[in-house]
Amino acid sequence: LQYNAVGLYQLLKVLTTPVIAVLQYFLYGTTIPGMELLSLVPIIIGVCLATVSHLEVNSKGLMWGCFGILSTSMYQIWVKEEQKRL
């Protein structure tokens, strides 16, 4: 939050779910049913519209936000894989 407005931070966190889906596809070959993929479209469109319409975005904040999304997504995927092993 040091480099981003609260609104941008919240919008970037919303993108965690679509990023998890993409990472699981590329890293593990996990496919997602079509209806579940379709349900992610409004999330992505909403984030794009909200970001374009009224938020301040700076490169440093965006970089840290992307690192945050990637690290959270990778952690959630790791936890899921560890739970499968139990």
Backbone as numpy.savetxt, mean C-alpha at the origin, in Angstrom:
# Nx Ny Nz CAx CAy CAz Cx Cy Cz
5.57 11.27 9.84 4.76 12.48 9.84 5.61 13.74 9.84
6.90 13.57 10.02 7.78 14.73 10.01 7.85 15.35 8.61
7.75 14.52 7.57 7.90 15.02 6.21 6.60 15.06 5.42
5.53 14.49 5.95 4.26 14.43 5.24 3.14 15.04 6.06
2.14 15.54 5.37 0.92 15.96 6.04 0.18 14.71 6.49
-0.66 14.83 7.48 -1.40 13.69 8.01 -2.27 13.06 6.92
-2.87 13.87 6.09 -3.73 13.35 5.01 -2.97 12.46 4.05
-1.79 12.89 3.65 -0.99 12.07 2.73 -0.55 10.79 3.42
-0.16 10.88 4.67 0.23 9.68 5.42 -0.90 8.67 5.44
-2.12 9.12 5.72 -3.26 8.22 5.78 -3.56 7.61 4.40
-3.45 8.41 3.36 -3.69 7.89 2.01 -2.65 6.85 1.63
-1.42 7.10 1.98 -0.38 6.12 1.66 -0.60 4.82 2.43
-1.06 4.91 3.66 -1.34 3.70 4.43 -2.47 2.89 3.80
-3.42 3.56 3.17 -4.52 2.86 2.50 -3.99 2.01 1.35
-2.89 2.42 0.76 -2.31 1.68 -0.36 -1.59 0.41 0.07
-1.50 0.17 1.36 -0.80 -1.02 1.84 -1.43 -2.30 1.28
-2.75 -2.39 1.27 -3.42 -3.60 0.79 -3.13 -3.89 -0.68
-3.27 -2.89 -1.58 -2.91 -3.18 -2.97 -1.43 -3.54 -3.15
-0.56 -2.92 -2.37 0.87 -3.22 -2.48 1.13 -4.66 -2.02
0.45 -5.10 -0.98 0.60 -6.49 -0.52 0.19 -7.44 -1.64
-0.91 -7.15 -2.30 -1.38 -8.01 -3.39 -0.35 -8.09 -4.51
0.23 -6.97 -4.88 1.23 -6.93 -5.95 2.50 -7.68 -5.53
2.95 -7.44 -4.31 4.17 -8.11 -3.84 3.97 -9.62 -3.75
2.81 -10.05 -3.26 2.56 -11.49 -3.18 2.53 -12.13 -4.56
2.01 -11.40 -5.52 1.98 -11.93 -6.88 3.40 -12.10 -7.43
4.23 -11.08 -7.28 5.57 -11.14 -7.86 6.55 -11.98 -7.05
6.41 -11.99 -5.73 7.36 -12.74 -4.91 6.98 -14.20 -4.71
5.68 -14.48 -4.63 5.23 -15.83 -4.32 4.34 -16.45 -5.39
4.02 -15.70 -6.42 3.16 -16.22 -7.47 1.72 -16.41 -7.03
1.34 -15.75 -5.94 -0.02 -15.86 -5.43 -0.97 -15.12 -6.34
-2.00 -15.79 -6.79 -3.00 -15.12 -7.61 -4.19 -14.73 -6.74
-4.81 -13.65 -7.11 -5.96 -13.13 -6.37 -7.17 -13.25 -7.27
-8.29 -13.75 -6.72 -9.51 -13.85 -7.54 -9.91 -12.50 -8.12
-10.53 -12.56 -9.28 -10.90 -11.34 -10.01 -11.74 -10.37 -9.22
-12.68 -10.86 -8.46 -13.55 -9.97 -7.68 -12.76 -9.24 -6.58
-11.79 -9.92 -6.02 -10.95 -9.26 -5.01 -10.07 -8.19 -5.64
-9.54 -8.48 -6.81 -8.77 -7.46 -7.53 -9.64 -6.28 -7.89
-10.84 -6.56 -8.31 -11.78 -5.50 -8.68 -12.09 -4.62 -7.47
-12.12 -5.21 -6.29 -12.40 -4.41 -5.09 -11.26 -3.47 -4.73
-10.07 -3.72 -5.24 -8.94 -2.83 -4.98 -8.94 -1.59 -5.87
-9.63 -1.66 -6.99 -9.64 -0.54 -7.94 -10.19 0.74 -7.31
-11.35 0.71 -6.61 -11.82 1.96 -6.01 -10.85 2.55 -4.99
-10.13 1.69 -4.29 -9.14 2.18 -3.32 -8.06 2.97 -4.04
-7.53 2.40 -5.11 -6.46 3.05 -5.85 -6.95 4.35 -6.50
-8.13 4.30 -7.09 -8.69 5.51 -7.73 -8.93 6.59 -6.68
-9.47 6.19 -5.53 -9.73 7.16 -4.47 -8.46 7.82 -3.97
-7.42 7.05 -3.81 -6.15 7.63 -3.36 -5.61 8.59 -4.41
-5.69 8.21 -5.66 -5.21 9.11 -6.74 -6.00 10.41 -6.76
-7.31 10.32 -6.68 -8.14 11.52 -6.71 -7.88 12.41 -5.50
-7.77 11.83 -4.34 -7.55 12.62 -3.14 -6.16 13.27 -3.15
-5.18 12.55 -3.65 -3.82 13.09 -3.69 -3.73 14.25 -4.67
-4.34 14.11 -5.82 -4.28 15.15 -6.84 -5.08 16.37 -6.43
-6.18 16.17 -5.74 -7.10 17.27 -5.51 -6.66 18.25 -4.42
-6.05 17.79 -3.32 -5.82 18.77 -2.27 -4.62 18.54 -1.36
-3.80 17.61 -1.63 -2.70 17.37 -0.71 -1.38 17.92 -1.22
-0.57 18.34 -0.25 0.79 18.74 -0.59 1.67 17.50 -0.60
2.43 17.33 -1.65 3.32 16.19 -1.76 4.73 16.71 -2.01
5.67 16.30 -1.17 7.06 16.64 -1.43 7.84 15.36 -1.65
8.94 15.45 -2.33 9.67 14.24 -2.73 10.22 13.47 -1.53
10.73 14.17 -0.55 11.28 13.49 0.63 10.17 12.76 1.39
9.05 13.41 1.57 7.92 12.79 2.26 7.37 11.61 1.49
7.30 11.74 0.18 6.80 10.65 -0.65 7.75 9.45 -0.58
9.05 9.73 -0.59 10.04 8.66 -0.48 9.87 7.90 0.84
9.78 8.62 1.95 9.62 7.97 3.24 8.28 7.25 3.34
7.25 7.83 2.73 5.95 7.17 2.71 5.99 5.86 1.94
6.67 5.86 0.82 6.80 4.62 0.03 7.61 3.56 0.78
8.68 4.00 1.45 9.44 3.05 2.29 8.55 2.47 3.38
7.70 3.31 3.95 6.79 2.85 4.99 5.80 1.83 4.48
5.24 2.09 3.30 4.29 1.14 2.70 4.99 -0.18 2.40
6.17 -0.12 1.79 6.88 -1.34 1.45 7.28 -2.14 2.69
7.77 -1.46 3.71 8.17 -2.19 4.91 6.96 -2.80 5.63
5.87 -2.06 5.71 4.66 -2.60 6.33 4.12 -3.78 5.53
4.11 -3.66 4.23 3.62 -4.74 3.37 4.48 -5.98 3.49
5.80 -5.80 3.45 6.69 -6.94 3.56 6.56 -7.61 4.94
6.37 -6.81 5.97 6.20 -7.37 7.30 4.92 -8.20 7.38
3.83 -7.68 6.82 2.56 -8.41 6.85 2.66 -9.71 6.05
3.35 -9.69 4.94 3.54 -10.91 4.15 4.39 -11.90 4.93
5.44 -11.42 5.58 6.29 -12.30 6.38 5.51 -12.95 7.51
4.69 -12.16 8.20 3.88 -12.70 9.30 2.93 -13.77 8.78
2.31 -13.52 7.64 1.40 -14.52 7.06 2.14 -15.81 6.75
3.32 -15.70 6.17 4.10 -16.89 5.83 4.53 -17.63 7.10
4.90 -16.91 8.14 5.30 -17.54 9.39 4.11 -18.25 10.04
2.94 -17.65 9.96 1.75 -18.29 10.53 1.37 -19.57 9.78
1.63 -19.59 8.49 1.36 -20.80 7.71 2.24 -21.96 8.18
3.48 -21.64 8.56 4.42 -22.67 8.98 4.07 -23.28 10.34
3.30 -22.58 11.13 2.98 -23.09 12.48 1.99 -24.21 12.46
